[in-house]
Amino acid sequence: MASSSGGAFSALASWMLKQGGYVCAASYDDDFKGVHHVIIRSEEELPRLRTSKYTQSRTGTCFQDILRLLKQGEKVLFAGTPCQTAGLHLFLRKEYDNLLTVDIVCHGVPSPVIFTDYISYLEHRYKSPVKNYNFRDKKWSWYHFNTKAEFKNRKAVYLGTWEEDTFMRGFLRDYFLRESCYTCKYSKHERYADITLSDFWGYDATDGGFPNDDKGISMCMCNTVSGKNAFESAKSSLIWCTRPRKMSLTNGGFSPRSATLEERQAFLEEYRRIGFDRAVPKYMYPEPVPDDLRVLYFWG
């Protein structure tokens, strides 16, 4: 329940840490207005790496630090977007048997500036700094997740359904992704990482699957022998089954972006001119919520 989908990353990371290895993945900044990659070595630190983070993560010196660890013979798991993973491989210039790379099926990387503006918008609205934030809280459902912000004054908790939350609406409409995301070379089944993870939105339990309890299911694609071996080692802590590969095609991260570069440019030009507060009602209007989900969200 602490993960965005089924917790497969936690299982792989825990397996690596129990071997005495290191894990490098994305963590929120202390003020929750940005995201950066960190390297951890203990399971006590693992919670900060869980959950999806829909903004660009700064890698800092992590690539150099990973190279140093690999040359020392240490085992390392790196998790990031497909382009970050490809970048790490290009930086290292050679393959290392003691490196395991994990990428995600990525919808696109939103602007860190707009995410900072969004958190500031929430802080102004609730008159308190944010002390914790989760893009993919599962209070009501995994399929119909909500964002969650907790504030230092403890007087309020913000819960925004994905249909209504301003940042999620702009993100899912592809208004403020990186320019390269609109012509992404990695939105395909051929991957650079040893393992690819995502929500298994197309999961079907028929013909040998386990029941879907709506608490989250991870899709885990083993792309290399190293990836398959790592999954075999970690799967004892998972409830798992094999599924036809075609089921994964329903994941939106394998598809082209819905908005065009021209639409993105028009939005960003106006955003720079009118700011977050005024862009919200114009561009980030809520999706209609079906009656059955309205009951789930507001009275469940």
C-alpha positions in Angstrom: 0.0 0.0 0.0 3.0 2.3 0.4 3.9 1.9 -3.3 2.2 3.4 -6.3 1.4 0.0 -7.9 2.3 -3.5 -6.7 5.6 -2.9 -5.0 7.9 -4.7 -7.4 10.6 -2.0 -7.1 10.7 -2.5 -3.3 11.2 -6.2 -3.7 14.1 -5.8 -6.1 15.6 -3.0 -4.1 15.3 -5.0 -0.8 17.0 -8.0 -2.5 19.9 -5.8 -3.6 20.3 -4.2 -0.2 20.3 -7.6 1.6 23.3 -8.5 -0.6 25.1 -5.5 0.8 24.6 -3.6 -2.5 23.5 0.0 -3.2 20.3 1.4 -4.7 20.0 4.6 -6.6 16.6 6.1 -7.3 14.5 9.2 -7.1 13.6 10.9 -3.8 11.8 14.1 -3.0 13.7 17.2 -1.9 13.2 18.2 1.8 10.7 20.9 0.9 8.9 18.6 -1.6 9.3 21.1 -4.4 11.6 19.0 -6.4 13.0 15.5 -6.9 16.6 14.2 -7.0 18.4 10.9 -7.3 20.1 9.5 -4.2 22.1 6.4 -3.4 21.1 4.3 -0.3 22.5 1.3 1.4 19.9 0.4 4.1 16.3 -0.8 4.0 15.5 2.0 6.6 16.0 4.5 3.7 13.9 2.6 1.2 10.6 4.3 1.9 11.9 7.6 0.4 12.5 5.9 -2.9 9.0 4.4 -3.2 6.1 5.9 -5.2 5.9 7.5 -8.6 7.3 11.0 -8.9 6.0 12.9 -11.9 8.6 15.5 -12.4 12.2 15.6 -13.7 14.7 14.1 -11.2 18.1 15.7 -10.9 20.8 13.0 -11.0 23.6 15.2 -9.7 26.8 13.2 -9.3 25.0 9.9 -9.1 26.5 8.6 -12.4 30.1 9.3 -11.2 29.3 7.8 -7.8 27.9 4.7 -9.4 31.0 4.3 -11.6 33.2 4.5 -8.5 31.2 1.9 -6.7 31.2 -0.5 -9.6 35.0 -0.2 -10.0 35.3 -1.1 -6.3 33.3 -4.2 -7.0 30.1 -3.1 -5.3 26.7 -4.2 -6.5 24.4 -1.4 -7.6 20.7 -1.1 -8.6 19.9 2.0 -10.6 16.2 2.9 -11.2 15.1 5.8 -13.4 13.3 6.8 -16.6 14.3 5.0 -19.8 16.4 8.0 -21.0 18.2 8.3 -17.7 19.0 4.6 -17.8 20.3 4.8 -21.4 22.3 7.9 -20.3 23.9 5.9 -17.4 24.9 3.1 -19.8 26.5 5.7 -22.2 28.3 7.3 -19.4 29.8 4.1 -18.1 31.0 3.1 -21.6 31.1 -0.6 -20.7 28.8 -3.3 -19.2 29.3 -4.2 -15.5 28.1 -7.5 -14.2 27.5 -5.9 -10.8 25.1 -3.3 -12.1 21.3 -3.9 -12.4 19.3 -1.3 -14.2 15.6 -0.8 -13.8 13.5 1.6 -15.9 9.8 2.5 -15.9 7.2 2.7 -18.6 7.3 6.5 -18.8 4.4 8.8 -19.7 6.8 11.7 -20.0 8.8 14.0 -17.8 7.0 17.1 -16.6 8.6 20.5 -16.0 10.2 20.8 -12.5 9.3 24.5 -12.6 5.6 23.8 -12.9 5.8 21.2 -10.1 7.4 23.8 -7.8 4.7 26.3 -8.7 2.0 23.6 -8.0 3.4 22.9 -4.5 3.6 26.6 -3.8 0.0 26.9 -5.0 -1.1 24.2 -2.5 0.9 25.9 0.3 -0.8 29.2 -0.4 -4.2 27.6 -0.5 -3.8 25.8 2.8 -1.5 28.5 4.4 1.2 26.1 5.4 4.4 24.4 4.0 4.0 20.9 2.7 5.5 18.2 4.9 4.7 15.2 2.8 3.4 14.6 -0.7 2.3 11.6 -2.7 1.3 11.6 -6.4 -0.3 8.2 -6.1 -2.0 7.7 -2.8 -4.4 4.7 -2.7 -6.8 5.7 0.0 -9.8 4.8 -2.2 -8.4 2.8 -5.1 -5.3 1.8 -7.2 -7.1 2.3 -10.5 -8.6 5.6 -9.4 -5.8 7.0 -7.3 -5.6 10.4 -5.7 -2.8 12.8 -4.9 -2.2 13.6 -1.2 -0.5 16.5 0.5 0.0 16.9 4.2 0.9 20.2 5.8 3.1 21.3 8.7 0.2 23.0 10.5 -1.6 19.7 10.6 -5.0 21.5 10.1 -5.8 20.0 6.7 -4.9 17.2 4.3 -5.3 17.7 0.6 -6.7 14.7 -1.4 -7.1 15.3 -5.1 -8.5 12.7 -7.4 -6.7 12.3 -10.7 -9.7 13.7 -12.5 -9.6 16.9 -10.4 -6.0 17.6 -9.2 -4.6 20.5 -11.2 -1.1 19.1 -11.7 -2.3 15.6 -12.7 -4.7 17.0 -15.3 -2.0 19.1 -17.0 0.4 16.1 -16.8 -2.0 13.6 -18.3 -3.0 16.1 -21.0 0.7 16.3 -21.9 0.8 20.1 -21.6 4.2 20.5 -19.8 6.5 17.6 -20.7 10.0 18.0 -21.9 10.2 18.7 -25.6 12.1 15.4 -26.2 9.2 13.5 -24.7 7.0 14.2 -27.7 9.4 12.3 -30.0 10.6 9.8 -27.4 12.9 7.0 -28.7 12.2 4.9 -25.7 8.4 4.5 -25.8 8.6 1.0 -27.1 9.0 -2.6 -25.9 12.7 -2.7 -26.8 14.5 -1.5 -23.7 18.0 -0.5 -22.5 17.3 -1.6 -18.9 17.6 -5.1 -17.5 14.1 -4.8 -16.0 11.1 -2.6 -16.9 8.4 -1.8 -14.3 5.1 -0.1 -14.5 1.5 -0.3 -13.3 -0.2 -3.2 -15.0 -3.2 -1.4 -16.3 -4.0 -4.1 -18.8 -3.9 -6.9 -16.3 -6.4 -9.8 -16.9 -6.6 -12.6 -14.3 -8.1 -15.2 -16.7 -6.2 -18.3 -17.6 -3.9 -18.6 -14.5 -3.7 -15.1 -13.1 -4.3 -14.1 -9.4 -7.3 -12.0 -8.4 -7.1 -8.2 -8.7 -7.8 -6.7 -5.3 -7.3 -3.1 -6.5 -4.4 -2.6 -4.2 -1.9 -2.4 -7.1 -0.3 -4.7 -9.6 3.2 -4.2 -11.0 4.1 -5.2 -14.6 7.6 -6.6 -14.6 9.3 -7.1 -18.0 12.6 -9.0 -17.8 14.6 -7.7 -20.8 18.0 -9.4 -20.2 19.5 -12.5 -18.6 20.7 -10.3 -15.7 17.2 -9.0 -15.3 15.6 -12.4 -15.3 18.1 -13.7 -12.8 17.4 -10.8 -10.5 13.7 -11.3 -10.7 14.1 -15.0 -10.0 16.1 -14.1 -6.9 13.6 -11.5 -5.6 10.3 -13.2 -6.6 10.0 -15.2 -3.3 8.7 -12.0 -1.7 6.2 -11.4 -4.4 2.7 -12.7 -5.4 3.3 -13.2 -9.1 2.2 -14.8 -12.3 3.2 -14.8 -16.0 1.0 -12.9 -18.4 0.9 -12.6 -22.2 3.2 -9.8 -23.3 0.4 -8.3 -25.4 -1.4 -7.3 -22.2 1.3 -4.7 -21.5 0.4 -2.8 -24.8 -2.5 -1.1 -23.0 0.0 0.9 -20.9 0.0 4.5 -22.1 3.8 4.9 -21.8 4.2 2.8 -24.9 2.0 5.2 -26.9 2.7 8.6 -28.5 1.9 11.7 -26.5 -1.7 13.0 -26.9 -0.8 16.7 -27.2 1.4 18.1 -30.0 4.5 20.2 -29.6 2.5 23.1 -31.0 -0.1 22.7 -28.2 2.6 22.4 -25.6 4.4 25.6 -26.9 1.1 27.5 -26.8 0.4 26.4 -23.3 3.9 27.3 -22.0 3.9 30.7 -23.6 0.6 31.5 -21.9 1.7 29.9 -18.6 4.8 32.2 -18.5 2.5 35.1 -19.1 -0.4 34.4 -16.7 1.2 32.0 -14.1 -0.1 28.9 -12.4 -3.1 30.4 -10.6 -4.7 31.7 -13.8 -3.7 28.7 -15.9 -5.5 26.3 -13.6 -9.1 27.3 -14.6 -8.2 27.7 -18.2 -6.2 24.6 -19.0 -6.4 22.2 -16.0 -10.2 21.9 -15.6 -11.4 18.7 -14.1 -12.5 15.6 -15.9 -16.1 14.5 -15.3 -16.3 11.9 -12.5 -18.7 9.0 -13.1 -21.5 8.6 -10.5 -20.2 5.3 -9.2 -16.7 6.8 -8.7 -18.1 9.9 -7.0 -19.6 7.6 -4.4 -16.2 5.8 -4.0 -14.3 9.1 -3.7 -16.5 11.2 -1.5 -18.4 8.7 0.6 -16.3 5.6 0.6 
